[in-house]
């Protein structure tokens, strides 16, 4: 039996499968029309400081393209599960130039938290899905709060909606969204200068519940241009 700290990685034939898969995903997401207000665009493009980005797990499909269009050249690291599924996601993110930090609430949580804080201290952005990697869907876990609190960096909440043509929904725990090529995706952004500026409760679980509430509000802005 492998230890709980074991990190799964892709090996052998899986790399051959991933190469065309990564190319298809990059071409797919580049075809999307990302729509956001001038104020939201100014917020997401502000790369003056390393930033913590929080988004729901089922919005991850467009994360690489958001990074490519709005956050480069600042490096981005994403928290990814140490599981077999996480190995596939890690390789896919790397095709976008995104570094994965492997861990979750159940495996390597303290090590991953320390790695994220080191990375943001070195000037990298950090992306976290507060309800990942296994849910429950739209339920923020306290671990994201710890990183945001100790990083003392700006925090950006990111969500998106899909007006017009319905996206594909996978039969996963989070009903993962995959927008069809060339369709419109509305980005919804809320930026805070720091954890303190968010005005969150001192208690960790209550702070996670407040982040959860704000991300759900952003996700509910269907058809609007975001702010």
GILIN-V78139 format. One record per residue. PHI is phi in whole degrees, -180 to 180 (NA if undefined). BURIAL is I if it has 9 or more other ideal C-beta (glycine too) atoms within 8 Angstrom, else O. D_CENTER is the distance of its C-alpha to the mean C-alpha in whole Angstrom. Layout:
# GILIN-V78139
phi->{PHI:PHI}
burial->{BURIAL:BURIAL}
d_center->{D_CENTER:D_CENTER}
This chain:
# GILIN-V78139
phi->{NA:-77:-65:-62:-85:-63:-109:-76:-134:-73:-138:58:-62:-64:-66:-67:-71:-70:-56:-68:-63:-64:-63:-61:-64:-67:-65:-59:-72:-68:-78:-71:-98:-81:-114:-154:-71:-57:-67:-65:-65:-62:-67:-75:-83:-72:-111:-63:-132:-60:-135:-96:-107:-118:-149:-68:-59:-78:-104:-68:-57:-95:-62:-62:-74:-61:-62:-62:-84:-122:-111:-65:-92:-66:-62:-126:-118:-125:-76:-132:-56:-82:-78:-63:-61:-65:-64:-65:-64:-58:-65:-68:-63:-63:-68:-93:85:-102:-85:-99:-107:-89:161:-157:-66:-104:-140:58:-63:-68:-63:-65:-62:-63:-62:-64:-67:-64:-64:-71:-67:-85:107:-90:-73:-127:-114:-133:-98:-61:-102:-89:-91:-128:90:-63:-61:61:-120:-71:-91:-64:-57:-63:-65:-61:-64:-62:-68:-85:-71:53:-128:-58:-125:-120:-90:-125:-145:-151:-129:-131:-72:86:-74:-66:-76:-70:-120:-77:-90:-95:-61:-106:50:-51:-90:-131:-67:-68:-56:69:-92:-90:-123:-89:-93:-122:-126:-132:-113:-128:-69:-168:-60:-62:-67:-73:66:-81:-61:-69:-74:-61:-66:-68:-65:-63:-65:-72:-60:-57:-62:-69:-67:-66:-61:-63:-66:-83:-80:-67:84:-86:-93:83:-147}
burial->{O:O:O:O:O:O:O:O:O:I:O:O:O:I:I:O:O:I:O:O:I:I:I:O:I:I:O:I:I:O:O:I:O:I:I:I:O:O:O:I:I:O:I:I:O:O:I:O:O:I:I:I:I:I:I:I:I:I:I:I:I:I:I:I:I:I:I:I:O:I:I:O:O:I:O:I:I:I:I:I:I:I:I:O:O:I:I:I:I:I:I:I:I:I:I:I:O:I:I:I:I:I:I:I:O:O:I:I:I:O:I:I:I:O:I:I:I:O:I:I:O:O:O:I:I:I:I:I:I:I:I:I:I:O:I:O:I:I:O:I:I:I:I:I:I:I:I:I:O:O:I:O:I:I:I:I:I:I:I:I:I:I:O:O:O:O:I:O:O:O:O:O:O:I:I:I:I:I:I:O:O:O:I:I:I:I:I:I:I:I:I:I:O:I:I:O:O:I:O:I:O:O:O:O:O:I:I:I:I:I:I:I:O:I:I:I:O:I:I:O:I:O:O:O:O:I:O}
d_center->{31:28:27:24:22:23:20:20:20:21:25:28:28:24:23:26:24:20:22:23:20:18:20:20:16:16:19:18:15:17:20:18:19:16:18:18:20:22:21:17:17:19:16:13:16:17:17:20:18:15:12:9:6:6:5:7:7:9:8:6:9:9:6:9:11:10:10:13:15:14:13:15:17:15:14:10:9:7:8:9:12:16:17:19:16:13:16:15:12:12:15:13:11:14:16:13:14:11:12:11:12:14:14:13:16:18:18:18:17:19:19:15:15:18:16:13:16:18:16:15:19:19:18:14:11:8:5:5:5:8:10:9:11:14:14:16:14:13:14:13:14:16:14:11:14:16:14:14:17:18:17:19:16:15:12:10:9:8:9:12:15:17:21:24:23:21:18:19:18:18:20:17:17:14:16:13:13:15:16:20:20:22:21:19:16:16:13:13:13:14:15:17:19:18:18:21:21:19:22:21:23:24:24:20:20:21:19:16:18:18:14:14:17:15:12:15:17:14:14:17:18:19:21:21:20:18:18}
